[in-house]
Amino acid sequence: MESYRSTLTKCVCTSTIGIVFLGTPLRGSEETTWGITMANCASALGAGSDKKLLETLQPDSERLDNLLDDFCKVVRSQGIDVTCFYETKMMEKYLKKALVWL
């Protein structure tokens, strides 16, 4: 299994030109609470919902830390350059306007 993973990783890396993460909470987000609440409501209404991804995105998630560490190891081992872009201004006033429409 490990050699398969290694081969697959090399194949993906040689086929990758770039990776873009938009709005990615690399350290988790308090906003996942809303998603978990909605997933619970959906489940209560019989719509079934898997909260595993949302729970992974919570702050201080061990799984999220492990995923980030694994990604960094692959990037370093394959010599992939990474450039990060991030917001420098709070979006709170825009979020409030968006929530009014919900």
C-alpha positions in Angstrom: 0.0 0.0 0.0 2.8 2.4 0.8 4.6 1.9 -2.5 1.2 2.5 -4.3 0.8 5.8 -2.3 4.3 6.8 -3.2 3.8 6.1 -6.9 0.5 7.8 -6.9 1.9 10.9 -5.1 4.8 11.1 -7.7 2.3 10.8 -10.5 0.0 13.5 -9.2 3.0 15.8 -8.5 4.4 15.4 -11.9 1.0 16.1 -13.5 0.3 19.2 -11.3 1.0 22.7 -12.6 -0.5 24.5 -9.7 -2.9 24.3 -6.8 -5.2 27.1 -5.7 -6.9 27.2 -2.4 -9.7 29.8 -2.1 -11.3 30.5 1.3 -9.4 27.5 2.8 -9.5 27.5 6.6 -6.1 25.9 7.1 -6.3 26.3 10.8 -10.0 25.7 11.1 -12.9 28.1 11.4 -15.4 29.0 14.1 -17.9 29.3 11.2 -18.2 25.5 11.1 -20.6 25.7 14.0 -23.2 27.1 11.6 -22.6 24.2 9.2 -22.9 21.6 12.0 -26.1 23.2 13.2 -27.6 23.0 9.7 -26.4 19.4 9.3 -28.1 18.6 12.6 -31.3 20.2 11.4 -31.1 18.3 8.2 -30.7 15.1 10.0 -33.6 15.8 12.3 -35.7 16.3 9.2 -34.7 13.0 7.9 -32.3 14.4 5.2 -29.3 12.6 6.6 -26.0 14.4 6.8 -22.3 13.6 7.3 -20.7 16.0 9.7 -17.2 14.5 9.4 -15.9 17.2 7.0 -17.4 20.0 9.1 -15.9 18.6 12.3 -12.5 18.3 10.6 -12.7 22.0 9.8 -13.2 23.1 13.4 -10.4 25.0 15.1 -7.8 22.8 16.9 -8.9 19.8 14.8 -6.2 17.1 15.1 -7.3 15.7 11.7 -6.9 19.1 10.0 -3.4 19.5 11.5 -2.5 16.0 10.2 -3.8 16.8 6.7 -1.9 20.1 6.6 1.3 18.4 7.9 1.0 15.6 5.3 0.4 18.2 2.5 3.5 20.1 3.6 5.6 16.9 3.6 4.5 16.0 0.1 5.2 19.5 -1.2 8.7 19.7 0.3 9.6 16.2 -0.8 8.6 16.9 -4.4 10.2 20.3 -4.6 6.8 22.1 -5.3 6.9 25.8 -4.9 4.0 27.2 -2.9 2.8 30.8 -2.9 0.1 31.9 -0.4 -2.4 34.7 -0.8 -4.6 35.7 2.0 -7.0 38.4 3.0 -5.7 41.4 5.0 -9.1 43.0 5.7 -12.0 41.7 7.7 -15.1 40.8 5.7 -17.5 41.2 8.6 -19.6 44.0 7.1 -20.0 42.1 3.8 -20.9 38.9 5.7 -23.6 40.8 7.6 -25.1 42.0 4.4 -25.0 38.5 2.9 -26.7 37.0 6.0 -29.6 39.5 5.6 -30.5 37.8 2.3 -30.5 34.3 3.9 
